[in-house]
Every structure is written in structure tokens, then in C-alpha cells.
Amino acid sequence: MDHSLSDDYWEKRWQKGETGWDIQSPSPAIIDLVIQETDLSSKILFPGAGSGYEAAYLFNEKGYKNIFICDWAETPLKRFAKAYPEFPKEQIIHGDFFAHTGSYDFIVEQTFFCAIHPEWRKKYRNKILELLQPNGILMGLFFDRTFNKNGPPFGGTAQEYERLFKKYFKIKKLESSTLSIKPRLGSELEFIFEKR
């Protein structure tokens, strides 16, 4: 199994503090997308949620109650549960995303897709299709760049993402994000893909 799909690999990175993807606050681009595209009753999954800043913000500040977070690593989920005791424990899922079962209106992508090896991207797409309800939506941010080292993270281009998803999703949006955090501005694509 590729190490990027290992709960042990991610758990060790959290324990060592090797979490360069963790921006320490809710992503403005993600918050904007969720608020614009969903309503308070929407059932929303954040795979590879890590610290779960966006889920916490939407739950506590905006009144979303049907939010689920999932991660391979237990450490960030324990921290999340301690920091937000009012967040339902059954909506905090420690486990393998690819073994997860459920049905969602929206799945929100941020730094999870780029964390898995490109060889697993079709498996990711197929799992998203399985978890989304009819006309459900995958949305979030993809990297619009390549990296000079072996990942994770693994980059990509709009053309690659179109090839991977367009047969199975209506591409409603795929464009450079204007709300990316400063270090990632110009290197992220904001997207909305609707399941066909």
C-alpha cells in the first residue's frame, strides 16, 4: 500500500507536527463555497479533514448541523473533539475514507486529493461517486501546480482534473481561486462538480 494511504503514516506526521498543509484557521475559499452552494440542512462530508477548522466554523458560527469529518489520523480528531465538545461525536469519523459508507449532498475537498498518490485518483473519484447522492456535488480546491519533489502533496492541472472527472460530473466551475490564502494564491483551482 502506498504510504499516503496509511493511517500510521498520517498519524506519525501529526504527532511530529509535520503538518504543512494545516493553515491554522478556516480557509476563506472553502467557507465561501460552502455558504454559497449549500443550505443549513445539507449533509456535508469533509474527507481528510485534519484540524477541521471549516467544519467547526460552519457548525458553530453558521448553524450547519449535518457536517461530518473523516481522517486517517486520530490525533487531529481527538483535538477537534476536545476543542468542540458540542460537535456530535458520531459525526467525527476516524478511519479509511475508501472504506467509509454513507450518503452525502456535498463533499468538500481541501488538501486530501493532493495527499494521495496520483495512481489512486480514479479510486478517489469512484469513491466520491459512491458517497454522493444523485446530483450531489464535489467542491473545493485543487492544486494548480506541480511540485519539485515526490509527494505528498501531489499537484496537477485543470486539464488533468477535467479528464478525470468530466465523464462522471458536470463541471460547473473550475477556475483560479481568488480567495486562496496568500502562500497559495495563484496555485489553486476552485471547483464545483455535480454528479451526473
Residue pairs with C-beta under 8 A, 6 or more apart in sequence:
2 116
2 117
2 119
2 120
3 9
4 115
4 116
4 117
4 120
4 151
4 152
5 72
5 96
5 98
5 116
5 117
5 120
6 72
7 72
7 73
7 74
7 95
7 96
10 71
10 72
10 73
11 72
11 73
11 74
11 75
13 19
13 73
14 73
14 75
14 76
15 75
19 50
21 50
21 111
21 115
21 153
22 50
22 51
23 53
23 181
24 51
24 53
25 53
26 53
26 54
26 56
26 57
27 53
27 54
27 110
27 141
27 181
28 179
28 181
29 141
29 177
29 179
29 180
29 188
29 190
30 54
30 108
30 110
30 140
30 141
31 54
31 57
31 58
32 179
33 108
33 139
33 140
33 190
33 192
34 44
34 54
34 58
34 64
34 106
34 108
34 139
35 58
35 62
37 106
37 137
37 139
37 192
38 44
38 64
38 105
38 106
40 62
40 63
40 64
40 65
41 66
42 64
42 66
42 105
42 106
43 66
43 68
43 103
43 104
43 105
43 106
44 58
44 64
44 66
44 67
44 68
44 104
44 105
44 106
44 107
44 108
45 68
45 69
45 70
45 102
45 104
45 106
45 107
45 108
45 131
46 52
46 54
46 55
46 67
46 68
46 69
46 70
46 107
46 108
46 110
47 70
47 71
47 97
47 100
47 107
47 109
47 112
48 70
48 71
48 72
48 97
48 110
48 111
48 112
48 115
49 55
49 69
49 70
49 71
49 76
49 77
49 80
50 71
50 73
50 76
50 111
51 76
51 79
51 80
52 69
52 76
52 77
52 80
52 84
54 108
54 110
55 67
55 69
55 80
55 87
56 80
56 83
56 84
56 87
58 64
58 67
59 65
59 67
59 84
59 86
59 87
60 84
60 86
67 91
68 91
68 92
68 93
68 102
68 104
69 77
69 80
69 91
69 92
69 93
70 93
70 94
70 95
70 97
70 100
71 77
71 93
71 94
72 94
72 95
72 96
72 97
73 94
74 94
77 92
77 93
77 94
80 87
80 92
81 87
81 89
81 92
93 100
97 112
97 127
98 123
98 127
100 127
100 131
101 131
102 131
103 131
103 132
103 133
104 131
104 132
104 133
104 136
105 132
105 133
105 136
105 137
106 136
106 137
106 138
106 139
107 128
107 131
107 132
107 136
107 137
107 138
107 139
108 139
108 140
109 138
109 139
109 140
109 141
109 142
109 191
110 140
110 141
111 141
111 153
113 121
113 124
113 142
114 142
114 143
114 151
114 152
114 153
114 154
114 155
114 156
115 151
115 152
115 153
115 154
116 124
116 152
116 154
117 151
117 152
117 154
118 154
118 156
121 164
122 164
125 164
125 165
125 168
128 138
129 168
129 195
132 138
132 195
133 195
134 195
135 194
135 195
136 194
136 195
137 192
137 193
137 194
137 195
138 165
138 169
138 191
138 192
138 193
138 195
139 173
139 191
139 192
139 193
140 190
140 191
141 177
141 180
141 188
141 189
141 190
141 191
142 156
142 161
142 188
142 189
142 191
143 153
143 154
143 155
143 156
143 187
143 188
143 189
144 155
144 156
144 157
144 158
144 176
144 186
144 187
144 188
144 189
145 155
145 187
146 155
146 156
147 153
147 154
147 155
158 174
158 189
161 174
161 189
161 191
162 171
162 174
165 171
165 193
168 195
168 196
169 193
169 194
169 195
169 196
170 193
170 194
170 195
170 196
171 191
171 192
171 193
172 192
172 193
172 194
173 190
173 191
173 192
174 189
174 190
174 191
174 193
175 189
175 190
175 191
176 186
176 188
176 189
176 190
177 185
177 188
177 189
177 190
178 190
179 190
180 186
180 187
180 188
